[in-house]
């Protein structure tokens, strides 16, 4: 059985792309954010058509409470792949933490409409529900 090849600047087996992204997340877990960012940006350069490394970088910033930087990275992922419900849901999440609720709900609802049965849509619906019950009103 042959492995799926990710087309990019250099064609790379999907398992190698996944391994690189996992290395970035491992750096992130070790609080080595500079190294994690370098890995995610390197993967973004390797596969410039994919939103995934931008979302990963945004998640790293989000984990540090750097919501504006997270938003910028997630929007870059959306620019790279406008059809990504995952990137759109994460844009909505960052906007919630920036207290831009109306804009966030627009993004989250769009993510659900794009791929209603996806994990990204489930994530977006959870954020919408949490907002509706007031979970984010008390954010600092």
N, C-alpha and C positions, 0 to 999 in steps of 0.2 A: 504494500500500500504506500503510495507516495504522499508526502507531506504537502500541505498547502503552502504556496510561495507567496509572500507579500511583495507586490511590485512597488518599487521605489527607486531611489537613485541607484541602488544596487538591490537586485532581487534577493530577499532573505527568507529563509524558512520561518513560518509563523511561530514555531517553538522558540526560535532565537530572539524574535521580537518580544515575545512574552517573557523570556528570561531577562532581557534587558530591562523591561518595565518592572519586573519583580525586583531586580537589583536596585532600581530607583526607589521603590517602596520600602525595601529593606534599609537603605540609607536614611529614608525619612523616619522610619521607626527607631533608628539609632540616633535621631536628632542631628544627622549630618545633612543638613538642608542644602548646603552649597553643592555637595556631591550629588544629591538626589536631583537637584535642578539641572546639573550638568548632564546627568543621564537622560532625563526627560527631554531636554533640549536636543541632545544628540539623537535620540530616537525620532524626534520631530523632524530633524534634518534628514534622517535616513529614509523616512516615509512621509514626505511632505503633504500627501493627500489625506492623511489620517488625523482625525480629531483626538484620538485616544491619548497621545503623549501630552497634548495641551490640557486635556481634562485632568490627567495625572498631575501635571504641574500646578494646575488650579487647586486640586485637592490638597497638595502640599501647602500652598499658601493658606488655604482655608484652615487647615489643621493648626496653623500658627496664628490664626486670628487676623490674617492680612486679607481682609475681604475684598478690598479694592483690587489688589493684585490677583486674587483668585478670579474675580469677575473678568479682569482683562484676559487672563489665560483661557477661561471658559469661552469668552467671546471670540478669541482667536480660534479655538476649536470649532466653533460654530461658523466662523468665516471660512475655514478650511473645508468643512462639510456642513453646509446649510441644512441638510436633511437629518442631522444627528439629534435624535430625541434626548440622548444622554447629555450632550453638551448643553442643549437648551434647558434641561432640568437642572443642571448644575449652575447655569446662569441664573435661573430663578432662585436657587438656594442662596447664592451669593447676594442677590438683590434683597432677599428677606433679611439677611444679617446686616445689610446696609440700610435697613428700614425703608426700602422703596417697595412697599407692599403691593401697590397697584401694578407696577411694572413687573414685579415678581410673579404675581398671579397670572398675568398675561402670558409670560414665558412658560410657566408651569402647565397652564391649560393647553398651550400649543404643543408642549412635549407629549401630553396625554393624547391629543388628537393625532399626532404624527405616527405614533406606534402604540395604540391602546393596550396591547397585550404584552408589552415589553417590561423588563425590570425597570427601565428608565421611567416609564409611565407609572409604575407602582410607586417608585420613589417620589415622583412629582405629586401623585395623589396623596401620599402621606404628608408631604409638606403643605399641601392645600388644606387638608383636614386639620393639621396642627395649627395652621393659621386661623382657621375658622373657630377653633375652640380657645383661641387667645394665647397659645404657647409662646408666640414671639413678641408679644406686646411688652414684655418686661425685660427684653434684652438690653444690656448696657449701652 
